Amino acid sequence: MGKYKSVKHYELISTKNGSSKLTDLINISKDRNCAKSSPVFWLQIRKGNKWVKPRLTGLFKTSEKGFFKGDLDKRRCLLIFQFVNDGLVIYCFENYYPKNLNSVFSVIEEFIVNDKKVIPVYL
């Protein structure tokens, strides 16, 4: 847990279908209206014993409740964030960044149905 109410730290617990694109520790913080893009949250990664600045990506609302979107490598990798209880699941879609996220949510729904439950990747 972060030092402040507006920050939460998560530790990588598991990955599926490959390796993580992020660090083992991540920081999710509430936006403080400092950017024109106005995300709801910000994602920050940790290298060594320091949080890397600038922040990696903003987390923006989607049409699906509880899901947020962000990106890596200038929209080469779509990230979908799902907060589950006290954990966080991050779905990574490499080389895939559609304007309409309906196909992405179909893939996520199929993943959840086949897996029978959502296992938080970060806690």
Solvent accessible surface area in square Angstrom, and as a share of the most:
residue,aa,sasa,rsa
1,M,163,0.73
2,G,11,0.11
3,K,170,0.72
4,Y,135,0.51
5,K,197,0.83
6,S,44,0.28
7,V,28,0.16
8,K,53,0.23
9,H,55,0.25
10,Y,11,0.04
11,E,97,0.43
12,L,39,0.19
13,I,97,0.49
14,S,43,0.28
15,T,58,0.34
16,K,89,0.38
17,N,146,0.75
18,G,55,0.53
19,S,102,0.66
20,S,40,0.26
21,K,106,0.45
22,L,20,0.10
23,T,30,0.17
24,D,91,0.47
25,L,66,0.33
26,I,0,0.00
27,N,11,0.06
28,I,7,0.03
29,S,10,0.06
30,K,111,0.47
31,D,25,0.13
32,R,183,0.67
33,N,133,0.68
34,C,112,0.67
35,A,32,0.25
36,K,208,0.88
37,S,65,0.42
38,S,72,0.46
39,P,5,0.03
40,V,50,0.29
41,F,40,0.17
42,W,54,0.19
43,L,0,0.00
44,Q,5,0.02
45,I,22,0.11
46,R,61,0.22
47,K,128,0.54
48,G,77,0.74
49,N,117,0.60
50,K,143,0.61
51,W,64,0.22
52,V,52,0.30
53,K,144,0.61
54,P,118,0.74
55,R,82,0.30
56,L,70,0.35
57,T,12,0.07
58,G,4,0.04
59,L,0,0.00
60,F,61,0.25
61,K,148,0.63
62,T,28,0.16
63,S,103,0.67
64,E,76,0.34
65,K,199,0.84
66,G,38,0.36
67,F,27,0.11
68,F,28,0.12
69,K,57,0.24
70,G,1,0.01
71,D,32,0.17
72,L,14,0.07
73,D,96,0.50
74,K,183,0.78
75,R,158,0.58
76,R,157,0.57
77,C,6,0.04
78,L,0,0.00
79,L,1,0.01
80,I,0,0.00
81,F,0,0.00
82,Q,27,0.12
83,F,63,0.26
84,V,31,0.18
85,N,151,0.77
86,D,107,0.55
87,G,1,0.01
88,L,0,0.00
89,V,6,0.03
90,I,23,0.12
91,Y,22,0.08
92,C,56,0.34
93,F,31,0.13
94,E,100,0.45
95,N,132,0.68
96,Y,92,0.35
97,Y,60,0.23
98,P,32,0.20
99,K,205,0.87
100,N,94,0.48
101,L,21,0.11
102,N,98,0.50
103,S,54,0.35
104,V,0,0.00
105,F,21,0.09
106,S,68,0.44
107,V,82,0.47
108,I,4,0.02
109,E,112,0.50
110,E,113,0.50
111,F,64,0.27
112,I,45,0.23
113,V,92,0.53
114,N,109,0.56
115,D,43,0.22
116,K,169,0.72
117,K,130,0.55
118,V,32,0.18
119,I,70,0.36
120,P,29,0.18
121,V,25,0.14
122,Y,3,0.01
123,L,99,0.49
